[in-house]
Amino acid sequence: MKKFLLLLLVILAVSCSENNDTPIVDGNNQADKVQTKSESEFLRIQDSILKNYSSAVKLINQIDGELSKLAKTPNLNESYNYELDILKKIDYLSFQLKTNNEVIDKLQGKLKRLTKENNEFKEKFIVLENIIAEKDEIIANQNIRISDLEKELNITKAERDVALVEKQQFEQLAQEKEIQKNTAFYVIGKEKNLKQDNIIKMEGEGFLGIGGKYVPSTEADLKYFTKIDIYKDTLIPLPSNSKVAEIVSTHNKRMIEYHNPASGSDMLKIKSPESFWRTDKLLIIIVEDK
């Protein structure tokens, strides 16, 4: 790039010199008029090419800077959006560079036509062609770098997507386990209803119904139970005008106490939720009328 920047400076110096030394034309000499017009046109187009070329060099340097940032970006999940921002900026700069190149190509075509008409312009045109060719080579190399980096990013993105899915699945599984850990069920009802719904059954009952006790049925359907979060739902409402007759499940009765809030509705309060629900996640309570 230093080489064609030096050539650019030489061209600019020659251009300025020629612009300052405007030839004196004899009004009667038509050939001189045509020559001067051609030279003016050549210099005007040359200046336009150099201005666009200078702008192109700045864009090339900017793209180089962004490519360096992209190459140094660590392969982290958090960096992906940053990489996308850099690629968008490179796309924008590349579009501007393409626009500059299109203008330079058109102007170059005009200079070719002028050079064919005047051999004196050939040497200057060759110098211009050389520095423009070097610019095009640098842009081609940049495009290769952009393509390679995009491929690397796509591979990295695919790996990160897989890792992200695995992470989400792990978090979801952990969350589900945590929910299961914190979830419990309770049912409160009269003896007759609980037996009828196959939630409780009599076990160890002797002759004439003596000596038996109620135990949870292994065939109990959860549809009769109310689902709760053991840490949030520490108050369980009792049916109106009822009291606890028996706790059928294996829960520690000493960890339950009556609670009567300002609303006047009787409730059962779980004093130590974690310890209370550790033995059983299904609470079955038989109630009777007060």
N, C-alpha and C positions, 0 to 999 in steps of 0.2 A: 504493500500500500504506500510506503514511503517513496518508492520509485515514481509511481504515477502522480503522487502529490507534487513531487518536484517538477514533473512535466507540466502539471497544471499551472504551477507558478510561472514557468517559462512562457507558456501560452498567454497567461494573463498579462505578463510584462510586455510581450510583443503586441498584444491586442491594444493595451493602453497607449503604447508608443505610437501605433498606427492611427489610433483615434485622435491623438493630439496633433499629428502632422497631416492635416488635411491638404491634399494637393490643390494647387491653383490651376484652374481650368480656363483655357482660352475659350471664350464663348463661341468662337468660330470653328473650333476643332471638335467635330461631332464624335470622332473616335475616342478622344480623351474623355468626353462626357460619358460614353458607354462604359469605358474602363473604370471611371470613378464610381459609377453607379453599381457596377459589379463588385468592386472592392468594398463599397459601403454595405452592400447586401451580405457579402461574405462575412465581414466583421460583425454585422448585426446578428447574423445567425450563429456565428462562432461565440459571441458573448452570451447569447441565450443558452447555447449548449453548455458553456462553462458554468453558468449560474445553476442550471438544472443538475449538472454534474456535481457541483459543490454541495447542492442539497442532497443528492444521492449519496455522496460520501458520508455526510452527517447521519443519514438514515442507516447506512451500512454500519457505522460505528455504534449507533443506538441498538441495532439488532444484535451486534456482537456482544454488547453489554448485557442484554437480556438473555442471550444464549448462555453466557457465562453464569448468570444467576441460576438459570434452569439446570445447568450441569452440576451445580454445587448444592442443589436442593436436597436435603436428606429425605430418605424414603420412609416418611412417617405418614400416618393417616391424616394428621392435622395439616400436612404440607400440600395436600392434593388441591385444595382450593387456590392456594398460592401459585401452584404450578399452572393451573387453568388461567389465572389472571395474567401470568407471564406469557402464555401461549396466545391469549387474546391480544396482548400488546404487540407481540411479534407479528401476528396476522395483520393488525392495523398498520404497523410500520412497513410490512412487506407490500401491502396494498398501495401505500404512498410511494414506495420505491418503484413499484410497477408503473404507476402513473408517470413518475419522472422519466423512467426508461422509455415509455411510449412517446413522450414529448421529444426526448433526445433522438430516438430513432427517426422520427419525422423530420427533425431539423437536419439530421445527418444525411437523409435522402436529398434534401434541398442543396446541401453543400456538395454532394456528389455531382449533382447536375451543374452547379457553378464551376466545379473543378474541371469538368469535361470541357467547358467553354474557355477556361483560362488555366494554362499550365503553371502559372506563377503560384497558384493556390495549392498545388499538389503536395508540396513539402509540409505545409501547415496542416493539411487535411490528414496526411499520414500520421503526424504526431497526435492529432485528435483521435484518430482511429485506434492508435496504440493504447492510449490511456483509457479509452472507453472499453476496449477489449479486456484490459486488466480489471476494470470495474466489473464487467460481465463475468469474468472468471471467479472473482471474489464472491459475487452473488450466487453463482452456481455452487461454490463450496459451502456457502451459508445454507442453501436449500438442502444440501446433503446432510449438514449438521442438524438442521431442523427436523428432517425426516427421521434420522437416526434417534434423536432425542424423543420424538413422538412415539416411535416404536418402543423404546425403553419405558416410556411413561405408560403406554398401553399395557405392557407386560406387568409393570409395577402395579398399575390400577387393578388388573385382573387378580393379582395376588392379594392386594389389599381388600378387594371385594369379597374374596373367599374368606379372608381372615375376619372381615367385618360380619359376614353372615354367621361364621362360627361363633364369634363373640356374641352376636345377638341371640343365637340359639342357646348359648351357655347362660346368658343373662336371663332369658325367658325361662329356661329350665330351673335356674336358681330361684327366680321369682315365683314360679309355680310351686316349687318345694317349700319356699317360705310361706306362701299362701296356705298350702296344705298343713304346714306346721302350725300356723296361727288359726286354722279353721276348726270349728267344733259345731256340734248339732245338739239341739235339745227338743224334748217334747214333754208337754205337761197336759195331763188329762185325768179323767176319772177312771177308776179300775175297770169298769165294764167296757168303756170305749177303747182303752189301751189293749185289753184282751181281744176285743172284737177285731181290731186292726192288726192283730198278731205282732204287737210291739213287745208285749210281756207274756210270759207263760208261767204256770205253776210248776214247781219242781220239788220233789221229795214229799209229795202229799201222801199221807197214810190213809188208813181205813177211815171212812166217814169224813174225809177232808181235813184230817188233823195232821199237824206237823209240817206242812208244806210252806214254801216261800216263793215269792215272785222273783224271776230273773229275766234279764233281757233276752228276747227271742233272737236267734241267729238268722231268722228269716225276715227281720223287721225291714220295712221299706222306708228309705230316706225321704220319700215324698211327704211323710207325716211329720217330719222334723223341721225345725227352723235352723237355718245356717247362720252362724255368727263368727265374728272375729274375737278371739278370746281376750285380746288386749283392749279392744275398743268397747265391746259389749259386755260390761261387767255387771249390768243390771238386767235381770230377767223378769218380765211382768207375769204376775199370777192372774189367773181368771178371776173375775169379779166374785166377791163373797165366797172365796175358797181359801183353804189352808193346806199346807203340805201334810199328807198322810204318810207317805213313804218315798224314799229315794231308792229306786230299784237298781240303778247302775252302781258301780263300785266307787263312786266319788266320796271323798271325805266330807261328812256332814258338818263337821266343825268349821269348815271353810265357807259355809253358807249362812247368811243371817238375813232376817227380815229387814226390809227397808220401806219406809213409808214417806215418800216425798210430799211436797206442799200440795200436789195435785190430788192426793188422797188415794191413789192407786197403789195397792200392795205390790211389792217387788221383792225379788230375792237378789241379794248382793253377793258376788263372788269376791272373797277377800284377797286371796292369793292366786290369781288366774293361772300362772305358769305351773304351780304345784297342783292346783285343783284339777286341771285338765290333763296332767301328765299320765295318769293311770288310765283314762278313758276319754275319748272324744265324743261319746254319745251320752248325754245326760237324760235320764228318764225319771220323771217325777209323777207320782200318783197324788192327786189332790181330792179333797172331799169338801162338802159344804161346811161353812162355819156353824 
